[in-house]
Amino acid sequence: SKLGLKLKRISHDFEDGGTNDGKRTRLEGQFDYFRTLKKTDGHFLFYSAGLLYIDDSTDYDNSSAELTKDVLAIPIAIGLETQVKEWLSLRGSVTQNVILDKEDDKSAAGVNDDKNNMDDTTVAAGAGIVFGDLKFDAVFEGSTTGDLNTTTLLSRVGMNYSF
């Protein structure tokens, strides 16, 4: 079993030389519990459950318009990883938000577009490649539309060096 915490904060000013000047801020936090269900020689089945919170806002300088998006969800995932070669592992997973699955959107015109129990299943596949003490890991995923396109291809890439 493992516990994980991810915090991310983004804040930047933007301008396009015209009327679209402003500031965007995003705070994202996720707490996860990860557990291996069954482990055999080179293969394991795992699941995770967590709590996801997102607070995203865009404030335009030249108007009173502000876009906001707040998300509160409980993502649950199940997946399988297998060691294909001593230097290559492959995995796949399916994630779905359950029970608490709420998104509150407010547009620049003040129109609310609140969503509950969204259709937000995500299917992901990944690979890990090991070269001695150096490990590369990459993930690509497709969401509810079922489309896999280049905007999500290798959406998360990591490198780990052990010494």
C-alpha positions in Angstrom: 0.0 0.0 0.0 1.1 3.6 -0.7 -0.2 7.0 -0.1 0.4 9.8 -2.5 -0.2 13.6 -2.6 0.1 15.8 -5.6 -0.1 19.6 -5.4 0.2 21.9 -8.4 -0.2 25.7 -8.6 -0.1 27.6 -11.8 -0.4 31.4 -12.0 0.5 33.6 -14.9 -0.5 36.9 -16.6 -1.4 36.9 -20.3 -2.0 39.5 -23.0 -2.6 39.2 -26.7 -1.9 42.9 -27.6 -5.6 43.5 -27.8 -8.4 43.3 -25.3 -7.6 39.8 -23.9 -5.3 40.7 -21.0 -5.6 39.1 -17.6 -4.5 36.6 -15.1 -5.0 32.8 -14.8 -4.6 30.8 -11.6 -5.1 27.1 -11.0 -4.7 25.1 -7.9 -4.9 21.4 -8.1 -4.6 18.9 -5.3 -5.0 15.1 -5.3 -4.6 12.6 -2.5 -4.4 8.9 -3.5 -4.3 5.5 -1.8 -2.6 2.9 -4.0 -2.6 -0.9 -3.3 -1.4 -4.0 -5.2 -4.1 -6.6 -5.2 -2.3 -9.6 -6.7 1.3 -10.0 -7.5 2.8 -12.9 -9.4 6.1 -13.4 -11.2 6.5 -10.2 -13.2 2.8 -9.2 -13.2 0.6 -7.3 -10.7 -3.0 -6.1 -10.5 -3.5 -2.7 -8.7 -6.2 -0.2 -7.7 -6.2 3.3 -6.4 -8.8 5.6 -4.8 -8.4 9.3 -4.0 -9.8 12.8 -3.7 -9.3 15.4 -6.4 -9.8 19.1 -6.0 -9.3 21.8 -8.7 -9.9 25.5 -8.5 -9.3 27.2 -11.8 -10.0 30.9 -12.6 -9.3 33.3 -15.4 -9.8 37.0 -14.7 -9.8 39.5 -17.6 -8.4 43.0 -16.9 -10.5 45.0 -19.4 -13.9 43.7 -18.3 -15.6 42.3 -15.3 -15.6 38.9 -16.9 -14.2 36.0 -15.0 -14.2 32.3 -15.8 -14.2 29.9 -12.9 -14.1 26.1 -12.7 -14.2 24.1 -9.4 -13.9 20.3 -9.4 -14.4 17.9 -6.6 -14.2 14.2 -7.4 -13.3 10.7 -6.1 -11.3 9.0 -8.8 -11.1 5.2 -8.6 -8.7 3.2 -10.9 -7.9 -0.4 -11.6 -5.0 -1.6 -13.7 -2.5 -4.3 -14.6 1.3 -4.1 -15.1 3.4 -6.8 -16.6 7.2 -7.2 -17.0 7.7 -8.1 -20.7 11.5 -8.1 -20.6 13.9 -7.3 -17.8 14.2 -3.8 -19.3 10.5 -3.2 -20.4 7.3 -3.1 -18.4 3.8 -2.4 -19.8 0.7 -1.3 -18.0 -2.9 -0.3 -18.6 -5.6 1.2 -16.4 -9.2 2.5 -16.3 -10.2 5.4 -14.1 -13.7 6.6 -13.3 -14.9 9.3 -10.9 -17.5 7.9 -8.5 -19.9 9.1 -5.8 -18.6 12.6 -5.5 -18.2 13.9 -9.1 -19.0 17.6 -9.3 -17.8 20.3 -11.6 -19.0 23.9 -11.2 -18.3 26.1 -14.3 -19.1 29.8 -14.5 -18.6 31.5 -17.9 -17.7 35.1 -18.6 -21.4 35.9 -19.2 -22.2 34.6 -15.7 -23.9 31.5 -17.1 -23.5 28.4 -14.8 -22.7 25.1 -16.4 -22.7 22.8 -13.4 -22.2 19.1 -13.9 -22.7 16.2 -11.6 -21.9 12.6 -12.2 -20.1 13.3 -15.5 -19.2 10.6 -18.0 -15.5 10.9 -17.3 -13.9 7.4 -17.8 -10.2 7.6 -18.7 -8.3 4.7 -20.3 -4.5 4.9 -20.0 -1.5 2.8 -21.2 2.1 3.2 -20.2 5.6 1.8 -20.6 8.7 1.8 -18.4 12.1 1.3 -19.9 15.1 0.6 -17.7 18.8 1.1 -18.6 20.8 0.1 -15.5 20.1 2.8 -12.9 18.1 5.0 -15.3 14.4 4.5 -15.8 12.1 6.2 -18.3 8.3 6.1 -17.9 5.7 7.3 -20.3 1.8 7.3 -20.3 -0.8 8.1 -22.9 -4.5 8.3 -22.3 -7.8 8.8 -23.9 -10.9 10.2 -22.2 -14.7 9.9 -22.5 -14.8 10.6 -26.2 -12.9 7.4 -26.9 -10.5 9.4 -29.1 -6.8 9.1 -28.6 -5.1 12.1 -30.2 -1.7 13.8 -30.1 -2.7 16.2 -27.3 -2.8 13.3 -24.8 -0.1 11.2 -26.4 2.8 10.8 -23.9 0.9 13.2 -21.7 3.1 12.2 -18.7 6.8 11.4 -19.1 9.2 10.8 -16.3 12.8 9.9 -15.7 14.3 8.4 -12.5 17.9 7.8 -11.8 18.9 5.7 -8.8 22.4 5.9 -7.2 
